[in-house]
């Protein structure tokens, strides 16, 4: 009997050890035609572990033998696969196609079946206070909105030696660009903000020292799209804080549940995205949920992060329908955030929407004023954009900028995992606010320059020292990258000129320090999150005319070149998709998560469409 009991105890112990251990699982993901899929999100169901497939469709992940893996990719049906103690799991993803069969309602008019260019969704009228039909098939026409911008031009150093702009860590344009290309479309020119494509990727910049929250680095090499010019890369790195050491968070999920948010890439993706964040909450963190459609309401009072199941159940109950009272929702979300304010904590509203506000406070100016007033309370705003066909990028950019926050576009669960899990500190916790850069060029070295991107972030030179002027925020561990195309002294080019003045004499040339070997000096101003007075740091850069460049430099240059091609920029020089691919592949470096490989795949796809 004793032997039997001992044997049973050993078996139980062995089973317990088996359940607690983890194994490494590898596999290959393809579509139905056996084509490898790059960028497929692979998650351990109910856990925090996640990865994505590389450029060849391969992945590796660690999980328990009894776990379930979730595979998801835009345009494909999600799959759940039980591990069952296997170390190799290959998966075939199936296309997700919506078929329109009978009659649809177009702008509330019945019309015979025909071909549409958008998805067709069943919209529930729950939360609706409008005459929208209770259930209607609504065709998603392309009513997306983007701010029209003109590429920065070259400026002569003798006339404008200073270049000033606000730091920017948004990356919404990259996810949006990827969505278009994955759907087989070239993105609209105005949807491409080059700096957001470049800043989608992290770069290996030195960490801040001497207690500062930000460090500066600068590098110069040959310009890949104009061999006569030089390219300067300026990088900022925010201090890193381990997730467990981040201050307590008081979060309010503000979720658009209007009719336009119905569907797997809208509200369903919102719920899945926020569940990833909920999985990473600590006991000291708190979450409230506010929704808005025809009106706004609180569906979950502020709840401890220890009660994850309660938060997830509240998310699961949400359905879409009705008009969009976005302004009322924002006001209520801030009210609840103030009510549960945590001193020296991370107080933030997380807005999830397609930006299609049409009830109450809806025009850009009213929203700007509302957000500007609310940010003074120490509550910041993160804007997560969803959907396609009616996505209001322009409006969401305004909200994020005015709310001292950031803006990301979530096109799949992989991107949600990147923004809300991998980059949680950077997305959710600000370590430096009102971050401004000012670059002074040496007129003995530089004839003309142009800032690549940042057209919507430009500041006047006087704004740099003005602490009342709002600027960008940097989160824990985040990097900011800016590129300047520089025309050295003596290089021929058309950089613009003006006639001599008729009513006054042209100013005498300024005294030049000919002995300085510096190409430029980078100056940065920032404020600590709870302070109103800025601090300044600066770093000079000397150009030794080397053609050598780091992996990060080459990759960032490739991304910028791709952005200029997509914008069909007047300054793209001799850029080509082939050059982008070659340069990006030479700068892949240690691409553990496969984001750089995914970029190469996107460029190759765009090259094929361009042909």
Buried (B, 14 or more C-beta within 10 A) or exposed (E): EEEEEEEEEEEEEEEEEEEEEEBEBEBBBBBEEEEBBBBBBBBBBEEEBBBBBBBBBBBEBEBBBEBBBBBBBBBBEBBEBEBEEEEEBEBBBEEEEEEBEEEBBBEEEEEEEEEEEBBBBEBBBBBBEBEBBEEBBBBBEEEBBBBEBEBBEBBBBBEEBBBBBBBBBBBBBBBBBBBBBBEEEBBBEBBBBBBBBBBBBBBEBEEBEEEBBBBBBBBBBBBBBBEEBBBBBBBBBBBBBEBEEBBBBBBBBBBBBBBBBBBBBBBBBBBBBBBBBBBBBEEBBBBBBBBBBBBBBBBBEBBBBEBBEEBBEBBEEBBBBBBBBBBBBBBBBBEBBBEBEBEEBBBBBBBBBBBBBEBBBBEBEEBBEBBBEBBEEBBBBBBBBBBBBBBBBBBBBBBBBBBBBBBBBBBBBBBBBBBBBBBBBBBBBBBBBBBBBBBBBBBBBBBBBBBBBBBBBEBEEEBBBBBEBBBBBBBBBBBBBBBBBBBBEEBEEEBEEEEEEEEEEEEEEEEEEEEEEBBBBBBBBBBBBEEEEBBEBEBBBEBEEEEEBBBBBBBBBBBBBBBBBBBEBEBBBEBBBEBBBBBBBEBBBEBEBBBBBBBBBBBBBBBEEEE
